[in-house]
């Protein structure tokens, strides 16, 4: 009698849609036949289909917000300032070092916002208050990463201790992870991000209804808080509203698609625990 053994095939599915193929479809690099074949494969791959949908939402959100800017002609003031574009080149190198679709999207539209400011005045960006820069970075980081299905964070909640140690080392300061279970939010994880004044960290939380909020933090000039210490400031500049504050040389921003009252309640809980 032949003995049979039940084994599980753990080899990756060769028919699964790869991220490279998703990028090609999203960027319009496929011919009609290949595109049709890819759509048929996506119908059998719900994970890849959800990822593509999230990426499309990110792209459409960012393009919609900056469509008027992208259609404008390059202003003479910007052309004259090209010789002094060292800061812009530094930003490009910084973002490309972090890589990934999300980072490149943030760079592209961050530079689009910079170009728009330059069309009004060659010194607009330099004159922008640090608080506005910080809150813009926090809100855009939230908008780019929260729709992600496969990779919303670099380190997940299952490695909480490692996440805190890693980001504490990179930011040069002991960090704490606020516990928001009582408010209905569980930790998803976190990631390291670049900021205009050094490394920044982002912690992501999610409710049972799938609503995500993020905490964005890092060292920044004290002028972010205008000398007001831990006073909470509310901002609607950006794709989502945020509350931000400064405490002991660190700036914090809590962002999410919530009402002002809901966001303030969470911000107070975060501040008390940090």
N, C-alpha and C positions, 0 to 999 in steps of 0.2 A: 504494500500500500504506500502510495506517495504521500509524504507529510507536507501539508500546506501551512504556510506561515502568513499571517496578516501583517503587512507592513504599511506604514504611511509614507507616501511619496512626498518628501519635503523639498524637492527640487523646485526652483522658481518656474512660474508659468511662462513658457516661451511666447505665448500669445498676449501677455500683459502689455499694455501700452506704456512705453517708457516716458520719462520726463523730457528727453530730447525730442521725441516724436510729438509730445504735447506742445513744446515750444515751436516746432516747425509748423504745426497746424495753427497755433495762435498768431504767429507772425506772418501767415499767408505765404509760406514757402513751398507748399505742396501744390502739384498740378491737380486739375479736376478729378482725375481718376484716383490718384493717391488720397485726395481729400475724402472722396466718397468711401473708399476702403477704410480709412481711419474712422469715419463716422460710424461705420458698421461695427468696427471693433469696440468703439466707445460704448455702443449700446449694450455690449456684453461685459463691460468693465466699469461698474458703478463708481469705484474709487477714483479711477482716472477721469471719469466724466465729472465727478464732483470737483476734482482739482482744477480741471479746465474751466469749469464754471466760475470758481473762485478767482482764478487769474483773469478771466474776462471781466468780472465785476471790478477788480482792482484797476484794470486798464481803462474801463469805461468811466469809472469814478474820477480818476486822475485826468483823463483827457477832457471830460466834461467840465471840470473845474477850471481848466486852463485853455480851453478851445479858443477864446478870443485872443489870448496872448500868442498862441502858436500861429495864428493867421496874420499877425502883424508883421510889417516889414522891419528889418533891422534898422534901428534909429541911428542917425549920425553920431549921437553922443556915445553910443555903445561901440561903434566902430573906432571912434577916437580913443576910447578907453582900452581897446584891445591890447595895446602895447603894455598896459599895466595890469594884465590879467593873470598875474602870478598866483593870486589867491584862488582864482577859479581853477587853474591847473592843479593846485594843491588839493582842492576839493575833489577833483576828478580822480587823482591818484588815491586819495583816501577811500573814496567809495568803491573804486574798482578793487582795492585790496580786500574789501569785505565781500565783494562778489555777490552773485546770485541775482535772480530776476528782481526780487523785491528791492534790493539795494540800488540796482540800476534804474528802476522806476523812480525811486525817491530822488536819485541824483538828477535824472532828466527833468523832472518837474520842479525840483528845487531850483535848478538852473533856469528853468522857464520863468519861475517867480522872480528870480534875480534879474533876468533880462527885462521883464515887465517893469521892475522898479527902475532899471537903468534908462528906460524910454522916457521916464518922467524927469529924472535927474541923475547925473553920473555919480552923485554921492549918496543916493538914497539908501543903498545897502549898508554903507559904512555908518550911516546915522541911525539905523534901526536899533531900538533899545534892546538890550540883552534879553529882557523878559519875553519880548515878541519872538526872538530867535528860538529861545528855549521851548516855548509853548508850541511853536510851529513844528519843531522837530518831534516833540512828544506826540502831537496829534497825527502827524504823517506816519510816524512809526506805528501808531495804533491802526491807522487806516490800511496800511500795507500788510501787516502781519496777522491781524485778527481774522481775515477771511480764509487764511490758509487751512487746508484740510490735512495734508500730510506733514507739513513742517511749520507749524505755528510758532514753535520754540526750538532753541538749540539743545537745551537740557530739560527733560520732562520732570514732572512732579515725583516720579519714582526715584529720582536721584537728588532729592531736595538738599541733603547735606553737601553733596558735591557742588551743586548749583550755587549755594551760598558761599562756600569756600572759594570757588573759582572767581565769582564776580567780586567778592571782597578783595581778593588779591589784585585783580585787574583795576579796580577803582581805588585801591590803596586805603581802604577803610572797612572796618567790620560792618557787615550788612545784616539785616534781619528780614525774614519773610513774614509779612502780616498774615494772620489767620483770619479769614473772612467767612468761615463756615456758618457762623451765627447769622450773617447777613445773606446767606444763600449762595456764596461763591466758593468754588473749589480751585485750588492752584492747578494751572495747566503746566507751567514751567517758566523758563526765562531765557534771555539771550543777551549777548554783549553787542553794543552798538557804538558807532563813532559819533562824537559830538564836536562842536566848534571849539570846545575848551578841554577836550580829552575824552576818555572812555565814558560811556553811559551804559546803564543797565535797564532792561525792561522785564518786568514780571507780569505774567498774564493769568487772569482768573476767568472762570466761566460758571454761569448759573445753570440750574437744571433745565432752563428754557433755551439754553444755548447762547445767552447774551454774554459777551466778553468785555472785560474792562482791563486796562493796563496801568501799571505804575512805572513811570519813567523817572530816572534819577541819575544824578551825577554832580561832580564839582562844577561850579559856575560862578561868575562874578557876583558879588553881593548885590549889585544893582538890579539883579533879576527881581529881588523882592523890594527894591526901592527903600531899603533900610527898615522895613517894617517887620523883620523877624519872621515869626510863624503865622502871620496874618494870611488867611486864605484869599486867593484872588480867583475870580471866575473869568473864563475866556471862551468865546465862541469863534475865535479866529482859527480856521482849519476845518477839516472834514467832520470832526466831532467836538463836542464841548469838553472842557477840562477845568479842574481846580488845580492851582499850583501854589506852592509856598516854599520858603527857604528856612532851613533850620541848621544852625551850627556849620555853616559853610557848604551845605549841600542843598541842591534844589530838587524838588519833587513835583511831579504832575500826575494826577489821576485822570484818565480819559475814558470816555465811554458814551454810547448812544443812550443816555439816561436823562431824566428830568434834572433840573438844577438841584431840587431838594434831595433826590435819590443820590446824586453824585456827591453832594455835600456831606450826607450821612456817611458814605463810604470813606470820603476823604478824612473825616474826623476820626474814624476807626483806624485808618492807616496811620495817621499822625500820632495817635495815642500809643500805638504799638511800636512805632519806630523811635 
